[in-house]
């Protein structure tokens, strides 16, 4: 992980927490992590996938890794909870016209 971040010229610090047996949360901490998140989280998803491949190569037990940077994933889930309500309100207002 540190090699990948170094290659991407990122000074992000990696913090790993075990959520439960076989599941880990990897949090990237630092400033200006937008490059690591990418457009709509695509780069962060790719880093997560590569990390999962690297960790699980040559092992019988599967380990799951979830990556996050700047609390991006938590913000994203919050947006998906609010978004439908906003669209319902917009549809109602345009339907009344």
TORKOL-347207 format. One record per atom (N, C-alpha, C): residue number from 1; chain; atom name; z, y, x. Coordinates in pm, whole numbers, plus 32768, in hexadecimal, padded with zeros to 4 digits. Example, Ala and Ser with C-alpha at 12.3 -4.5 7.8 and 13.67 -1.06 7.14 Angstrom:
<sites>
<site i="1" ch="A" at="N" w="830C" v="7DC7" u="8527"/>
<site i="1" ch="A" at="CA" w="830C" v="7E3E" u="84CE"/>
<site i="1" ch="A" at="C" w="830C" v="7EB6" u="8528"/>
<site i="2" ch="A" at="N" w="82C4" v="7F1F" u="8505"/>
<site i="2" ch="A" at="CA" w="82CA" v="7F96" u="8557"/>
<site i="2" ch="A" at="C" w="8313" v="8003" u="850A"/>
</sites>
This chain:
<sites>
<site i="1" ch="A" at="N" w="8000" v="7F89" u="8052"/>
<site i="1" ch="A" at="CA" w="8000" v="8000" u="8000"/>
<site i="1" ch="A" at="C" w="8000" v="807D" u="8057"/>
<site i="2" ch="A" at="N" w="8055" v="807F" u="80BC"/>
<site i="2" ch="A" at="CA" w="805C" v="80F6" u="8112"/>
<site i="2" ch="A" at="C" w="7FD7" v="810B" u="815C"/>
<site i="3" ch="A" at="N" w="7F94" v="80A0" u="8181"/>
<site i="3" ch="A" at="CA" w="7F13" v="80AC" u="81C4"/>
<site i="3" ch="A" at="C" w="7EAA" v="80E9" u="8169"/>
<site i="4" ch="A" at="N" w="7EAA" v="80C1" u="80EC"/>
<site i="4" ch="A" at="CA" w="7E4B" v="80F8" u="808B"/>
<site i="4" ch="A" at="C" w="7E65" v="818D" u="8076"/>
<site i="5" ch="A" at="N" w="7EE4" v="81B1" u="8067"/>
<site i="5" ch="A" at="CA" w="7F06" v="823E" u="8053"/>
<site i="5" ch="A" at="C" w="7EE2" v="8290" u="80CE"/>
<site i="6" ch="A" at="N" w="7EF6" v="8258" u="8142"/>
<site i="6" ch="A" at="CA" w="7ED1" v="829D" u="81BD"/>
<site i="6" ch="A" at="C" w="7E3A" v="82B2" u="81C4"/>
<site i="7" ch="A" at="N" w="7DF0" v="824D" u="819D"/>
<site i="7" ch="A" at="CA" w="7D5E" v="8257" u="819C"/>
<site i="7" ch="A" at="C" w="7D2D" v="82C2" u="813A"/>
<site i="8" ch="A" at="N" w="7D79" v="82D5" u="80CF"/>
<site i="8" ch="A" at="CA" w="7D55" v="8339" u="806A"/>
<site i="8" ch="A" at="C" w="7D8E" v="83C3" u="808E"/>
<site i="9" ch="A" at="N" w="7DC9" v="83D1" u="8104"/>
<site i="9" ch="A" at="CA" w="7E04" v="8450" u="8131"/>
<site i="9" ch="A" at="C" w="7E6F" v="8482" u="80D1"/>
<site i="10" ch="A" at="N" w="7EC2" v="8426" u="80A3"/>
<site i="10" ch="A" at="CA" w="7F2D" v="844A" u="8046"/>
<site i="10" ch="A" at="C" w="7FB4" v="8439" u="808B"/>
<site i="11" ch="A" at="N" w="800B" v="8499" u="8076"/>
<site i="11" ch="A" at="CA" w="8091" v="8493" u="80AF"/>
<site i="11" ch="A" at="C" w="80F5" v="845F" u="8048"/>
<site i="12" ch="A" at="N" w="80C6" v="8416" u="7FE5"/>
<site i="12" ch="A" at="CA" w="811D" v="83E4" u="7F7C"/>
<site i="12" ch="A" at="C" w="8180" v="837F" u="7FB4"/>
<site i="13" ch="A" at="N" w="81F8" v="8384" u="7F7F"/>
<site i="13" ch="A" at="CA" w="8260" v="8324" u="7FA4"/>
<site i="13" ch="A" at="C" w="8260" v="82B5" u="7F3C"/>
<site i="14" ch="A" at="N" w="8270" v="8239" u="7F68"/>
<site i="14" ch="A" at="CA" w="826C" v="81C6" u="7F0E"/>
<site i="14" ch="A" at="C" w="82FA" v="8198" u="7EF2"/>
<site i="15" ch="A" at="N" w="831D" v="8190" u="7E74"/>
<site i="15" ch="A" at="CA" w="83A0" v="815C" u="7E4A"/>
<site i="15" ch="A" at="C" w="8388" v="80E5" u="7DEF"/>
<site i="16" ch="A" at="N" w="83CC" v="8075" u="7E0B"/>
<site i="16" ch="A" at="CA" w="83B8" v="7FFA" u="7DC0"/>
<site i="16" ch="A" at="C" w="843B" v="7FD5" u="7D7B"/>
<site i="17" ch="A" at="N" w="8432" v="7FB8" u="7CF9"/>
<site i="17" ch="A" at="CA" w="84A6" v="7F8E" u="7CAA"/>
<site i="17" ch="A" at="C" w="8486" v="7F0A" u="7C66"/>
<site i="18" ch="A" at="N" w="84E5" v="7EAF" u="7C67"/>
<site i="18" ch="A" at="CA" w="84D1" v="7E30" u="7C21"/>
<site i="18" ch="A" at="C" w="8502" v="7E43" u="7B91"/>
<site i="19" ch="A" at="N" w="84A5" v="7E39" u="7B33"/>
<site i="19" ch="A" at="CA" w="84C7" v="7E4A" u="7AA5"/>
<site i="19" ch="A" at="C" w="850A" v="7DCB" u="7A70"/>
<site i="20" ch="A" at="N" w="84D2" v="7D5D" u="7A91"/>
<site i="20" ch="A" at="CA" w="8509" v="7CDA" u="7A6F"/>
<site i="20" ch="A" at="C" w="84C9" v="7C77" u="7AD0"/>
<site i="21" ch="A" at="N" w="84F3" v="7BFB" u="7ACB"/>
<site i="21" ch="A" at="CA" w="84C2" v="7B9A" u="7B2B"/>
<site i="21" ch="A" at="C" w="8429" v="7B8F" u="7B23"/>
<site i="22" ch="A" at="N" w="83E6" v="7BA9" u="7B93"/>
<site i="22" ch="A" at="CA" w="8355" v="7B9F" u="7B98"/>
<site i="22" ch="A" at="C" w="830A" v="7C1A" u="7B69"/>
<site i="23" ch="A" at="N" w="8351" v="7C83" u="7B42"/>
<site i="23" ch="A" at="CA" w="8312" v="7CFF" u="7B14"/>
<site i="23" ch="A" at="C" w="834B" v="7D75" u="7B61"/>
<site i="24" ch="A" at="N" w="82F3" v="7DC1" u="7B9D"/>
<site i="24" ch="A" at="CA" w="831C" v="7E32" u="7BEE"/>
<site i="24" ch="A" at="C" w="82D6" v="7EB0" u="7BBF"/>
<site i="25" ch="A" at="N" w="831C" v="7F20" u="7BCD"/>
<site i="25" ch="A" at="CA" w="82E1" v="7FA2" u="7BB0"/>
<site i="25" ch="A" at="C" w="82D8" v="7FEC" u="7C35"/>
<site i="26" ch="A" at="N" w="825F" v="8018" u="7C55"/>
<site i="26" ch="A" at="CA" w="8246" v="8062" u="7CD1"/>
<site i="26" ch="A" at="C" w="822C" v="80F3" u="7CAA"/>
<site i="27" ch="A" at="N" w="827E" v="814C" u="7CDD"/>
<site i="27" ch="A" at="CA" w="8270" v="81D9" u="7CBD"/>
<site i="27" ch="A" at="C" w="8246" v="8223" u="7D3A"/>
<site i="28" ch="A" at="N" w="81DA" v="826E" u="7D2D"/>
<site i="28" ch="A" at="CA" w="81A9" v="82C1" u="7D9A"/>
<site i="28" ch="A" at="C" w="81E4" v="834C" u="7D87"/>
<site i="29" ch="A" at="N" w="822B" v="837D" u="7DEC"/>
<site i="29" ch="A" at="CA" w="8271" v="83FC" u="7DE3"/>
<site i="29" ch="A" at="C" w="8237" v="845C" u="7E4A"/>
<site i="30" ch="A" at="N" w="821F" v="84D6" u="7E1F"/>
<site i="30" ch="A" at="CA" w="81EB" v="853B" u="7E7A"/>
<site i="30" ch="A" at="C" w="81AF" v="85AD" u="7E2C"/>
<site i="31" ch="A" at="N" w="816D" v="8604" u="7E76"/>
<site i="31" ch="A" at="CA" w="812D" v="8677" u="7E38"/>
<site i="31" ch="A" at="C" w="8097" v="8661" u="7E31"/>
<site i="32" ch="A" at="N" w="805A" v="869B" u="7DCD"/>
<site i="32" ch="A" at="CA" w="7FC8" v="8696" u="7DBC"/>
<site i="32" ch="A" at="C" w="7F93" v="8607" u="7DC2"/>
<site i="33" ch="A" at="N" w="7FBF" v="85B5" u="7D67"/>
<site i="33" ch="A" at="CA" w="7F95" v="8529" u="7D62"/>
<site i="33" ch="A" at="C" w="7F1F" v="8514" u="7D05"/>
<site i="34" ch="A" at="N" w="7EE1" v="857E" u="7CDA"/>
<site i="34" ch="A" at="CA" w="7E6F" v="8573" u="7C80"/>
<site i="34" ch="A" at="C" w="7DFF" v="851C" u="7CB7"/>
<site i="35" ch="A" at="N" w="7DEA" v="8520" u="7D39"/>
<site i="35" ch="A" at="CA" w="7D83" v="84CD" u="7D78"/>
<site i="35" ch="A" at="C" w="7DA3" v="8439" u="7D66"/>
<site i="36" ch="A" at="N" w="7E23" v="8417" u="7D6A"/>
<site i="36" ch="A" at="CA" w="7E4B" v="838B" u="7D5A"/>
<site i="36" ch="A" at="C" w="7E44" v="8360" u="7CC7"/>
<site i="37" ch="A" at="N" w="7E54" v="83BD" u="7C6C"/>
<site i="37" ch="A" at="CA" w="7E4C" v="839D" u="7BDE"/>
<site i="37" ch="A" at="C" w="7DBA" v="8392" u="7BB5"/>
<site i="38" ch="A" at="N" w="7D69" v="83F2" u="7BDE"/>
<site i="38" ch="A" at="CA" w="7CDB" v="83EF" u="7BBD"/>
<site i="38" ch="A" at="C" w="7CBF" v="8419" u="7B2F"/>
<site i="39" ch="A" at="N" w="7C3F" v="8416" u="7B0C"/>
<site i="39" ch="A" at="CA" w="7C13" v="843E" u="7A86"/>
<site i="39" ch="A" at="C" w="7C43" v="83D7" u="7A21"/>
<site i="40" ch="A" at="N" w="7C96" v="8404" u="79C3"/>
<site i="40" ch="A" at="CA" w="7CCE" v="83AD" u="795A"/>
<site i="40" ch="A" at="C" w="7D17" v="8334" u="7992"/>
<site i="41" ch="A" at="N" w="7D50" v="8342" u="7A0A"/>
<site i="41" ch="A" at="CA" w="7DA1" v="82D7" u="7A45"/>
<site i="41" ch="A" at="C" w="7D51" v="8266" u="7A83"/>
<site i="42" ch="A" at="N" w="7CCE" v="8278" u="7A92"/>
<site i="42" ch="A" at="CA" w="7C7A" v="820B" u="7AC5"/>
<site i="42" ch="A" at="C" w="7C9D" v="81E6" u="7B55"/>
<site i="43" ch="A" at="N" w="7CB9" v="8248" u="7BA9"/>
<site i="43" ch="A" at="CA" w="7CDD" v="822A" u="7C34"/>
<site i="43" ch="A" at="C" w="7D63" v="81E3" u="7C3A"/>
<site i="44" ch="A" at="N" w="7DC2" v="8211" u="7BEC"/>
<site i="44" ch="A" at="CA" w="7E46" v="81D1" u="7BE7"/>
<site i="44" ch="A" at="C" w="7E3A" v="8140" u="7BB7"/>
<site i="45" ch="A" at="N" w="7DE5" v="8129" u="7B53"/>
<site i="45" ch="A" at="CA" w="7DCD" v="80A0" u="7B23"/>
<site i="45" ch="A" at="C" w="7D90" v="804A" u="7B91"/>
<site i="46" ch="A" at="N" w="7D32" v="8082" u="7BDC"/>
<site i="46" ch="A" at="CA" w="7CF2" v="8036" u="7C47"/>
<site i="46" ch="A" at="C" w="7D56" v="8015" u="7CB7"/>
<site i="47" ch="A" at="N" w="7DAB" v="8075" u="7CDB"/>
<site i="47" ch="A" at="CA" w="7E11" v="805C" u="7D40"/>
<site i="47" ch="A" at="C" w="7E71" v="7FF0" u="7D10"/>
<site i="48" ch="A" at="N" w="7E95" v="7FF6" u="7C90"/>
<site i="48" ch="A" at="CA" w="7EEE" v="7F8F" u="7C57"/>
<site i="48" ch="A" at="C" w="7EAD" v="7F06" u="7C5E"/>
<site i="49" ch="A" at="N" w="7E2E" v="7EFE" u="7C3A"/>
<site i="49" ch="A" at="CA" w="7DE7" v="7E7E" u="7C3C"/>
<site i="49" ch="A" at="C" w="7DDD" v="7E47" u="7CCA"/>
<site i="50" ch="A" at="N" w="7DB9" v="7E9B" u="7D2A"/>
<site i="50" ch="A" at="CA" w="7DB0" v="7E70" u="7DB5"/>
<site i="50" ch="A" at="C" w="7E37" v="7E40" u="7DEA"/>
<site i="51" ch="A" at="N" w="7EA0" v="7E88" u="7DC5"/>
<site i="51" ch="A" at="CA" w="7F27" v="7E62" u="7DF0"/>
<site i="51" ch="A" at="C" w="7F4D" v="7DDB" u="7DB5"/>
<site i="52" ch="A" at="N" w="7F2E" v="7DC6" u="7D36"/>
<site i="52" ch="A" at="CA" w="7F4D" v="7D45" u="7CF7"/>
<site i="52" ch="A" at="C" w="7F00" v="7CD4" u="7D3B"/>
<site i="53" ch="A" at="N" w="7E81" v="7CEB" u="7D5B"/>
<site i="53" ch="A" at="CA" w="7E34" v="7C85" u="7DA2"/>
<site i="53" ch="A" at="C" w="7E72" v="7C66" u="7E2A"/>
<site i="54" ch="A" at="N" w="7E97" v="7CCC" u="7E74"/>
<site i="54" ch="A" at="CA" w="7ECF" v="7CB9" u="7EF9"/>
<site i="54" ch="A" at="C" w="7F55" v="7C70" u="7EF3"/>
<site i="55" ch="A" at="N" w="7FA8" v="7C93" u="7E94"/>
<site i="55" ch="A" at="CA" w="802D" v="7C56" u="7E89"/>
<site i="55" ch="A" at="C" w="8023" v="7BC5" u="7E5C"/>
<site i="56" ch="A" at="N" w="7FC4" v="7BA5" u="7E06"/>
<site i="56" ch="A" at="CA" w="7FBC" v="7B1F" u="7DCD"/>
<site i="56" ch="A" at="C" w="7F5E" v="7AC0" u="7E16"/>
<site i="57" ch="A" at="N" w="7F1B" v="7AEE" u="7E7D"/>
<site i="57" ch="A" at="CA" w="7EC1" v="7A98" u="7EC9"/>
<site i="57" ch="A" at="C" w="7F11" v="7A30" u="7F16"/>
<site i="58" ch="A" at="N" w="7EEF" v="79B1" u="7F03"/>
<site i="58" ch="A" at="CA" w="7F2E" v="7944" u="7F4D"/>
<site i="58" ch="A" at="C" w="7FB8" v="791D" u="7F1D"/>
<site i="59" ch="A" at="N" w="7FDE" v="7946" u="7EA5"/>
<site i="59" ch="A" at="CA" w="8061" v="7920" u="7E6F"/>
<site i="59" ch="A" at="C" w="804F" v="78D4" u="7DED"/>
<site i="60" ch="A" at="N" w="80AF" v="787F" u="7DCF"/>
<site i="60" ch="A" at="CA" w="80AC" v="7833" u="7D52"/>
<site i="60" ch="A" at="C" w="80E9" v="7884" u="7CDF"/>
<site i="61" ch="A" at="N" w="8150" v="78D1" u="7CFD"/>
<site i="61" ch="A" at="CA" w="8192" v="7921" u="7C96"/>
<site i="61" ch="A" at="C" w="814B" v="79A7" u="7C88"/>
<site i="62" ch="A" at="N" w="813A" v="79D1" u="7C0D"/>
<site i="62" ch="A" at="CA" w="80F7" v="7A51" u="7BF3"/>
<site i="62" ch="A" at="C" w="8160" v="7AC0" u="7BF1"/>
<site i="63" ch="A" at="N" w="8142" v="7B29" u="7C3A"/>
<site i="63" ch="A" at="CA" w="8196" v="7BA1" u="7C3C"/>
<site i="63" ch="A" at="C" w="8146" v="7C11" u="7BFD"/>
<site i="64" ch="A" at="N" w="8184" v="7C58" u="7BA3"/>
<site i="64" ch="A" at="CA" w="8140" v="7CC8" u="7B60"/>
<site i="64" ch="A" at="C" w="8173" v="7D4C" u="7B98"/>
<site i="65" ch="A" at="N" w="8114" v="7DA3" u="7BB6"/>
<site i="65" ch="A" at="CA" w="8134" v="7E27" u="7BEC"/>
<site i="65" ch="A" at="C" w="80F9" v="7E90" u="7B8F"/>
<site i="66" ch="A" at="N" w="814A" v="7EF0" u="7B69"/>
<site i="66" ch="A" at="CA" w="8119" v="7F61" u="7B1A"/>
<site i="66" ch="A" at="C" w="8129" v="7FDE" u="7B6F"/>
<site i="67" ch="A" at="N" w="80BB" v="8028" u="7B7E"/>
<site i="67" ch="A" at="CA" w="80BB" v="80A1" u="7BD0"/>
<site i="67" ch="A" at="C" w="80C7" v="811C" u="7B76"/>
<site i="68" ch="A" at="N" w="810C" v="8180" u="7BA9"/>
<site i="68" ch="A" at="CA" w="8113" v="8200" u="7B63"/>
<site i="68" ch="A" at="C" w="811C" v="8270" u="7BCA"/>
<site i="69" ch="A" at="N" w="80E7" v="82E2" u="7BA9"/>
<site i="69" ch="A" at="CA" w="80EE" v="8359" u="7BFD"/>
<site i="69" ch="A" at="C" w="8101" v="83D3" u="7BA4"/>
<site i="70" ch="A" at="N" w="815E" v="8427" u="7BC8"/>
<site i="70" ch="A" at="CA" w="817C" v="849F" u="7B7A"/>
<site i="70" ch="A" at="C" w="8198" v="8480" u="7AE7"/>
<site i="71" ch="A" at="N" w="81D2" v="840C" u="7ACD"/>
<site i="71" ch="A" at="CA" w="81F4" v="83E1" u="7A46"/>
<site i="71" ch="A" at="C" w="817A" v="83DE" u="79EA"/>
<site i="72" ch="A" at="N" w="8106" v="83C2" u="7A22"/>
<site i="72" ch="A" at="CA" w="8088" v="83C6" u="79D9"/>
<site i="72" ch="A" at="C" w="8086" v="8361" u="7965"/>
<site i="73" ch="A" at="N" w="80B1" v="82E9" u="797E"/>
<site i="73" ch="A" at="CA" w="80AA" v="8281" u="7915"/>
<site i="73" ch="A" at="C" w="8105" v="82A3" u="789F"/>
<site i="74" ch="A" at="N" w="817C" v="82D6" u="78B9"/>
<site i="74" ch="A" at="CA" w="81D6" v="82FA" u="784C"/>
<site i="74" ch="A" at="C" w="819D" v="836E" u="77FB"/>
<site i="75" ch="A" at="N" w="8160" v="83CE" u="783E"/>
<site i="75" ch="A" at="CA" w="8122" v="843E" u="77F6"/>
<site i="75" ch="A" at="C" w="80AE" v="840D" u="77A2"/>
<site i="76" ch="A" at="N" w="8062" v="83B0" u="77D6"/>
<site i="76" ch="A" at="CA" w="7FEF" v="837A" u="778C"/>
<site i="76" ch="A" at="C" w="8018" v="8334" u="770D"/>
<site i="77" ch="A" at="N" w="8082" v="82E5" u="7713"/>
<site i="77" ch="A" at="CA" w="80AE" v="829E" u="769B"/>
<site i="77" ch="A" at="C" w="80E3" v="8300" u="7634"/>
<site i="78" ch="A" at="N" w="8120" v="836C" u="7660"/>
<site i="78" ch="A" at="CA" w="8152" v="83D1" u="7604"/>
<site i="78" ch="A" at="C" w="80DE" v="8417" u="75BE"/>
<site i="79" ch="A" at="N" w="8072" v="8430" u="7606"/>
<site i="79" ch="A" at="CA" w="7FFC" v="8470" u="75CC"/>
<site i="79" ch="A" at="C" w="7FC1" v="8419" u="755E"/>
<site i="80" ch="A" at="N" w="7FBB" v="8397" u="7574"/>
<site i="80" ch="A" at="CA" w="7F7F" v="833E" u="750F"/>
<site i="80" ch="A" at="C" w="7FD4" v="8334" u="7491"/>
<site i="81" ch="A" at="N" w="8054" v="8355" u="749B"/>
<site i="81" ch="A" at="CA" w="80A8" v="8356" u="7423"/>
<site i="81" ch="A" at="C" w="8094" v="83D6" u="73D3"/>
<site i="82" ch="A" at="N" w="8078" v="8446" u="7417"/>
<site i="82" ch="A" at="CA" w="8068" v="84C7" u="73D5"/>
<site i="82" ch="A" at="C" w="7FDA" v="84DB" u="73A4"/>
<site i="83" ch="A" at="N" w="7F79" v="84A8" u="73EC"/>
<site i="83" ch="A" at="CA" w="7EEB" v="84C1" u="73D1"/>
<site i="83" ch="A" at="C" w="7EBF" v="849F" u="7343"/>
<site i="84" ch="A" at="N" w="7EE0" v="8428" u="730E"/>
<site i="84" ch="A" at="CA" w="7EB2" v="8409" u="7285"/>
<site i="84" ch="A" at="C" w="7EE5" v="846A" u="721C"/>
<site i="85" ch="A" at="N" w="7F60" v="8498" u="7229"/>
<site i="85" ch="A" at="CA" w="7F97" v="84F7" u="71C7"/>
<site i="85" ch="A" at="C" w="7F48" v="857A" u="71C8"/>
<site i="86" ch="A" at="N" w="7F22" v="85A6" u="723F"/>
<site i="86" ch="A" at="CA" w="7ED3" v="8622" u="7248"/>
<site i="86" ch="A" at="C" w="7E4C" v="8611" u="7204"/>
<site i="87" ch="A" at="N" w="7E0C" v="859F" u="7219"/>
<site i="87" ch="A" at="CA" w="7D88" v="8589" u="71DC"/>
<site i="87" ch="A" at="C" w="7D92" v="857A" u="7145"/>
<site i="88" ch="A" at="N" w="7DFC" v="853B" u="7116"/>
<site i="88" ch="A" at="CA" w="7E0E" v="8532" u="7083"/>
<site i="88" ch="A" at="C" w="7E19" v="85BD" u="7047"/>
<site i="89" ch="A" at="N" w="7E66" v="8614" u="7088"/>
<site i="89" ch="A" at="CA" w="7E77" v="869D" u="7057"/>
<site i="89" ch="A" at="C" w="7DF2" v="86E7" u="7059"/>
<site i="90" ch="A" at="N" w="7DA4" v="86D6" u="70C1"/>
<site i="90" ch="A" at="CA" w="7D21" v="8718" u="70C8"/>
<site i="90" ch="A" at="C" w="7CC3" v="86E6" u="705D"/>
<site i="91" ch="A" at="N" w="7CC5" v="8664" u="7045"/>
<site i="91" ch="A" at="CA" w="7C6D" v="862B" u="6FDD"/>
<site i="91" ch="A" at="C" w="7C93" v="865E" u="6F54"/>
<site i="92" ch="A" at="N" w="7D14" v="8669" u="6F3B"/>
<site i="92" ch="A" at="CA" w="7D40" v="869D" u="6EB9"/>
<site i="92" ch="A" at="C" w="7D14" v="872E" u="6EA7"/>
<site i="93" ch="A" at="N" w="7D20" v="877D" u="6F11"/>
<site i="93" ch="A" at="CA" w="7CFE" v="880B" u="6F04"/>
<site i="93" ch="A" at="C" w="7C68" v="881E" u="6EF2"/>
<site i="94" ch="A" at="N" w="7C15" v="87CD" u="6F31"/>
<site i="94" ch="A" at="CA" w="7B85" v="87DD" u="6F21"/>
<site i="94" ch="A" at="C" w="7B54" v="879D" u="6E9F"/>
<site i="95" ch="A" at="N" w="7B9C" v="8739" u="6E6E"/>
<site i="95" ch="A" at="CA" w="7B75" v="86F8" u="6DF0"/>
<site i="95" ch="A" at="C" w="7B91" v="8753" u="6D79"/>
<site i="96" ch="A" at="N" w="7BF1" v="87AB" u="6D88"/>
<site i="96" ch="A" at="CA" w="7C16" v="8806" u="6D1B"/>
<site i="96" ch="A" at="C" w="7BB3" v="8878" u="6D0A"/>
<site i="97" ch="A" at="N" w="7B5A" v="8888" u="6D68"/>
<site i="97" ch="A" at="CA" w="7AFC" v="88FA" u="6D65"/>
<site i="97" ch="A" at="C" w="7A8E" v="88E4" u="6D05"/>
</sites>
